[in-house]
Amino acid sequence: MSSAFISWSAFFAMGGYAFYVWLAVAFTLLPLAAIVLHTRWRRRVIISVVVQRQSRDIRLNIRKEAQ
């Protein structure tokens, strides 16, 4: 199997269509990276909220048992 490009510079030039090809790659990878980062951030927020609610429920149960 042989490569479609002679050199790395030819690969990056993409046969004269580099602007369009790399722009399409950027428009694909940037939103995917944003989705991954947003998902991680939301996961941390959700876990934080769950921990807060659980600790609140524990405090309320302790207070009920003490009365």
NUNUKOL-65549 format. One line per 10 residues: number of its first residue (from 1); for each residue x, y, z of N, C-alpha, C. Coordinates in steps of 0.001 Angstrom, whole numbers. Example, Ala and Ser with C-alpha at 12.3 -4.5 7.8 and 13.67 -1.06 7.14 Angstrom:
<rs>
1	13190/-5690/7800/12300/-4500/7800/13200/-3300/7800 | 12850/-2250/7080/13670/-1060/7140/12900/30/7870
</rs>
This chain:
<rs>
1	859/-1169/0/0/0/0/905/1231/0 | 601/2171/-854/1407/3391/-913/570/4573/-441 | 1275/5591/7/614/6785/520/83/7639/-627 | -977/8364/-359/-1548/9248/-1375/-760/10540/-1495 | 98/10818/-520/867/12060/-507/2355/11736/-501 | 3116/12543/-1208/4556/12326/-1332/5291/12714/-53 | 4861/13798/576/5543/14292/1771/4507/14844/2748 | 4995/15199/3933/4108/15786/4931/3591/17140/4473 | 4432/17909/3789/3966/19219/3312/2863/19042/2273 | 2970/18007/1446/1902/17729/479/626/17292/1199
11	809/16538/2277/-347/16126/3069/-1066/17339/3647 | -283/18249/4247/-899/19429/4848/-1466/20381/3802 | -924/20375/2585/-1446/21226/1508/-2727/20647/920 | -2933/19345/1059/-4138/18654/593/-4469/18949/-867 | -3449/18958/-1689/-3667/19139/-3123/-4272/20479/-3484 | -4000/21493/-2704/-4529/22828/-2980/-5843/23132/-2276 | -6393/22160/-1596/-7668/22346/-894/-7485/22416/620 | -6295/22754/1064/-5970/22722/2492/-6900/23606/3312 | -7205/24799/2828/-8055/25710/3594/-9399/25064/3894 | -10011/24479/2891/-11339/23893/3062/-11286/22615/3894
21	-10273/21800/3647/-10150/20534/4372/-9901/20790/5851 | -8924/21634/6169/-8582/21870/7569/-9651/22686/8273 | -10359/23530/7527/-11486/24244/8122/-12592/23252/8499 | -12843/22289/7631/-13845/21261/7928/-13413/20411/9122 | -12136/20086/9190/-11623/19319/10328/-11811/20116/11616 | -11490/21410/11570/-11647/22259/12758/-13111/22369/13158 | -14004/22539/12167/-15431/22649/12475/-16008/21338/12994 | -15303/20253/12809/-15735/18968/13352/-15157/18729/14744 | -13856/18950/14890/-13194/18616/16149/-13481/19609/17266 | -13620/20882/16948/-13883/21875/17994/-15223/21645/18699
31	-16318/21427/17982/-17570/21120/18692/-17498/19812/19487 | -16802/18814/18953/-16664/17564/19700/-15896/17787/20996 | -14834/18569/20933/-14077/18891/22147/-14940/19689/23117 | -15736/20612/22591/-16624/21405/23451/-17656/20510/24133 | -18177/19534/23417/-19150/18605/24000/-18508/17801/25126 | -17297/17322/24905/-16601/16543/25933/-16356/17395/27172 | -15862/18620/26980/-15593/19503/28115/-16875/19872/28856 | -17931/20162/28109/-19203/20512/28737/-19767/19328/29528 | -19638/18139/28983/-20126/16939/29662/-19374/16711/30971 | -18056/16874/30938/-17272/16714/32168/-17667/17760/33202
41	-17849/18999/32757/-18230/20075/33672/-19595/19802/34285 | -20579/19413/33461/-21926/19126/33969/-21910/17937/34923 | -21092/16938/34638/-20988/15774/35521/-20512/16205/36900 | -19503/17063/36937/-19010/17554/38228/-20085/18341/38966 | -20830/19164/38236/-21896/19953/38862/-22977/19033/39407 | -23382/18052/38626/-24443/17130/39052/-23999/16330/40270 | -22770/15838/40258/-22272/15086/41413/-22230/15974/42642 | -21827/17216/42483/-21795/18156/43603/-23188/18380/44176 | -24175/18544/43317/-25554/18751/43770/-26066/17508/44492 | -25769/16339/43968/-26216/15095/44604/-25583/14949/45983
51	-24305/15240/46096/-23629/15151/47396/-24241/16139/48378 | -24525/17352/47938/-25157/18346/48812/-26526/17877/49279 | -27319/17327/48366/-28655/16845/48741/-28567/15671/49707 | -27634/14770/49474/-27487/13630/50376/-27071/14080/51769 | -26136/15009/51834/-25713/15477/53154/-26843/16234/53845 | -27650/16957/53082/-28808/17651/53657/-29808/16635/54199 | -30084/15589/53418/-31013/14550/53876/-30503/13867/55142 | -29213/13617/55209/-28637/12994/56405/-28819/13907/57608 | -28542/15206/57424/-28712/16154/58532/-30167/16215/58980 | -31099/16215/58020/-32523/16257/58374/-32945/14991/59114
61	-32460/13837/58677/-32798/12582/59350/-32232/12545/60762 | -31029/13041/60943/-30441/13092/62287/-31256/14020/63174 | -31682/15138/62626/-32477/16095/63397/-33833/15496/63771 | -34459/14746/62841/-35749/14106/63136/-35594/13062/64237 | -34531/12274/64167/-34315/11230/65164/-34018/11822/66535 | -33415/12995/66566/-33070/13627/67839/-34305/14194/68528 | -35342/14468/67796/-36546/15079/68391/-37444/14078/69028
</rs>
